[in-house]
Structures are given as structure tokens and as C-alpha cells.
Amino acid sequence: MPLSLQAPILFGLIAALVTSAGLVAVAIRSDWTARQSGLFSLAAGGMLISLTLLHIAPEAILMSARAPAFLLTGFFGGLLLTSGINALFPEKAGGRARALTPLLAVGLHSFLDGVIYSVTFAASFESGVYASTSLILHEFAEGVIAFAILARHGFRVREALFWAFLAAGATTPFGALVSGLFLTGLGPEIVAALYALSAGLLIYVATGPLMQPLKEEPPIRGVAALGSGILIALILMILPIHGHGHEDHGHSADDGHFHPVNDPSGIHP
């Protein structure tokens, strides 16, 4: 397997394991886990928006002068994708059919998580770790949410566990694998554009879906969960995370433009 695929696929598999942990927890203690899923989501949102605005988006702007346009495109692209799914599969049918729209949204979101792993690691090792770690944090809640959707629409426990894992867990490493293979032959300018798009999508995910529980949680608990995610992000940013031989993060401080390296993942044997 190419070195450039190892890191995103590894993080994709970790994400699937965290989703599985959420499913196991909800199967064992469904009421408690479901009640806490909003707090997990808010913590992930605080962590993700902090890392994106403080590191990923600024690095994307350094890579390309057109990054702001791609950031905006990524943000509204995420919004349109979610709206498109809701328009194509309206929740008008009864019973199990009503679970299709939210489940497709969860599956698409998880697949795009895997794509983001590949794109961010292709740009720089640090960005890959930041984006992947913060996205992994919300996988636990995502598994719980997928299970709750299915259980609410008449699926038995075993059926709900199976379909929730396919939608929220298996799609992440699959997205990392497919996008990683696709990225192998792309030039640095395209990778920089995709990186900016992914940053915009991360901003949408952090400020949109992950912030929804703010409407449902008590204010103190919601703000505390959000603050814990921000604190984790700040701690993560001061840790000495880097790929060997990749200290320039894929770009030079002299000209502010993206320069390719031999190993996009930043990982060397």
C-alpha cells in the first residue's frame, strides 16, 4: 500500500472503531448514551471549528491565492448536499422509509469524512492529524444518532446496529481509500484546491450539524461541552505533531505557495 494512503486509512479505521464503540454503548445503555450524544457532538464541533479556523483554513490560504473562493464553495457545497438529499428523499412515507433521508445524510457525511482525511494528509501531516482527530471525536455521537434514527422508525436492535454501522462506520475508511487512490496522480495545485474545499466543508460540519444540540441541551451543559472541545483543540495544537522530513508543511514560508513533497502523507519508513 502506498505510504500516502496509510495515514488516512488508519484514521478511517479508527473512526469506524469509535463509531462501533458508540453503537455498543447505545445497545448496552441506550437511554443514557442517547442523552449524552448531543454533548459529544458539541465537543466535537468546538474542537473542529477551532482547529479549522486556527490551522487548516490559514494553511489553505497559504497554499493558494484562490483558497478563499474554494473555502466558500466547500461551505455552501456541504449545505447544498444536505439540502439535496432532503429534497430527493423527503420524509413523507411512513414507517421504515422515513429513516432513509437522515440515514443517507449520515452515510454521505461519513464518506466525506474519509475524503477529508485523505485530502488533509495529502496537504500536510499536521493538518491531517488535526482534522482526523477532531472528526473522530464526533464518530461516537454519529453512531448513536444513526442507531437512534433506525430504532425510532421500527428497526430491531440487530438491524439497527448493522445498518447504522454501514452508514456511520464503514463509509469513513471507504471514503479515505477511494479518495486516496484518486489523489495519487493529482498535481499540487489541485490538491491545494481540494484542501481548501475540505476546510470549507469542515466549517459547515462544525457550525451546522454538530451545533444542532445547542437548541436541545441546557445552556450550561451545552456551553461546557463546546468549551471542552475548544480546550482539547488548543492542547492538540501545542503538541509537537509533525511528519519526519516534512517540517515545511508542504509549503515554503518564503513565497506562501504550495510546494509538493515526495510523500504527501508526511510519513516515511
N, C-alpha and C positions, 0 to 999 in steps of 0.2 A: 504494500500500500504506500502511495507517495506520502512523504513527510507532511506536505501541505494539507493532507486530509486527516492526519492522525488526531490533531488537537480538536477540530470541530466535531469529529465523530465521537471522540472520547467524551466531550462535554454533552453531546447529544444523548449518548447512552446514560450519562449521569442524570440528565434531565428526565429521561424515561424512568430511571430508578426512583427519582424523587416523586414523580407522578404516581408510580406504583406504591410508594410509601403512603401517599395521600389516600389512595384507593383502599389500601389495607386498613388504614386508620379509620376511614369512614365506614368500612364494613364491620369493624370491631365496635367502634363507638360513634355511630352515625350522628346522633344528636349533637354531642359536644363538638365533633370535628366540623360539622356543618356550621355551627355557631361561630367558630373561630376562623373560618375560611376568609371572611372579609378582612380580618386583621392581617392575615398572611398576604392578602392581595395589596393592602395599603402599604405594608412594609416593603414589599417588592416594588411598588410604584415609587415610593420615596427614594429607594436605592437606585432604581433605574433612571429616573429623571435627573438625579444628582450626577450620576456617572456620565450620562449622555451630555448634559449641558456643560459640565466641568472638564470633560476629557474628550469624549467621542466626537461631538459636534465641532469643537475648536480644531481638533486634529483633521477632521474632514475639510474644514475651511483652508487649512494649511496645504492640503493636498491639491486642491483645485480652486481656481477663481470662480468657477461656476457652482461650487458646493452649496451656497445658499438657495439657489434655484432647485437643486436636487433635494435638499433638506425639505423644502416646502412641498415638493412633489411627493416625497415619501410620506409626509404627514397626511396630506389630503388623499393620497393613494390608499393608506390604511383605512381612512374614514369611508372612502367610496367602496372599497372591497367589502367592508362590513355592511354598508347600506345595500350594496348589490345583492349580497346573499339574502338579506331580509326581504328584498323586493322579489327575487326569483323564487324563494321558498317561504311565502307568507304563512304565518301560524294560524291558518283558518280551519284546517282539518282537525278532527277530534282524535283523542287517544294518543297512540304512539307517534303518529305522523307529526304531531306538534313539537316533538323533540328534534325534528330534522334540522330546522333553521339554527337553533343555538348550538347543536352538535357540529354542524358544518362550520359554523363560525369558530368554534373551539379547535376543530381539526385544521382549518386554514391558518389560524393564529399559531398553532404549534408547529406546523410545517414551516411557516415564515420564521419562527424562532430558529429552526435549524439552518435556514438560509442565512440569517443574520450571523450565526456562529461562523459559518464559512467565510462570509464577506469580511467580517471584522478581523478574523485571524489572518486573512489574506492581506489586510492593510497593515496591521501591526499586532505583535503578540500581546502587548498590554491591553489594547482595545478589545481583543478577543476575550481575554480573561475578564475584563470589566463587564462587557456586555453579556457574556455567557453566565457569569456568576450571578448577576442581578436577575437575569431571566430565569435561571434555575430556581431562584428563591421563590418565584411565583408558581412553579410547577406543582407544588404540593396543593396549593389552593385550586389550581386548574383541574387537577384530578378530582378533588372533592366536588367542584362545581359541575364537572361533566357527569359524575355519578348522580348528583342531586337532580340534574335535569332529567336523566333517564328514569330514575326511581319515581320522580314526580309524575311521569307520563306512562306509568303502568309496567315498566320493565322489572323483572325479577332481579334479585340481588346478583346472581351469577351472570345474567345477561347484561346488567348494568355495568358490572366490573369489566366484562370483556369489551363491550363497545366503548366504554369510557377510556380504557387503556389504548385501544386502537386510535381513538380520536385525539386524546390528550398526550399520550406517551409515545407510541410507535412512530407517529408522524414527525417528531423532532429529529431523531437520528436519521430518518429517511430524507428529510429536507436538507440536513447537513451533507449527506452523501451525494445526493443528486446535484446540489448547487456546487459542492466542492469539485466534482468531476467537471462540471460546466466551466468553473472559474479557471481551471488549469491552463487553458490556452488563451486567456484574455490578456490584453496589454494593460499597463499600469494606469492609463487614463480611464479605461472602462472600469477597472477595479475601484479607482478613486470615486467615480460617479456612483457606482453601486454602494460604496461605503457611505456616501452622503445620503443616498436614498434610504439605506438601512437606519441611519441616525434619525432621519425624519420619521420613519416608521416607529422607532423606539420611543420618540417623543409622543407620538399618537397613543401607543400602547400604555405608556406611563401616565399620561394625563387623561386618557379616555377610559378604557375598560378597567384598568387597575384602580382607578379612583372612584368607581361607582359605589363601593361600600361606604364612602363618606356620607352618603344620603341615608344609610341604614344603621350605621354604628353610632353609639353615644359619642358626643363630641370629644370628650376627654380620651376615651379609648381609641377613637379614630386618629386623633392628632398624635397620640403617643405611639401608635403603630407606625404612622407616617414618619415621625421623628426618628424612630429606631432604624428605619430603613435608610434615612439620610445619614445617620451616625455611622452605620455599617459602611456606607459608601465612602465617607470621609476617611475611615480607618483603612479601608481597602486601598485608597488612593495613595496613602503614605507608605504602604508596604513596598519593598523592593522587588516588584514584579517585572521581569523582562526576559526576553529570549536571548540565548547566548549568541553573540555576534550580531545582535540586532538593536544595539543601543540607539541607533538613529531613528528608530520607529518607522522606517520606510520613507523618510523624507529628510531633507537637509535643512538645518536652521539657517543656512546662508541665503537660500533663494526662496524658501517657503513652498517649493513644489515637490510633488511626489516623485521619488526615485525608486525603481524596483530593486528588490534584492533577490538573491538566487533561491532562497527558501521562504516563500510567503508566510509560512506558519511561524517563522522565527525559532523553530526547534531544530537542533542539529544533533546528530548522533555523537 
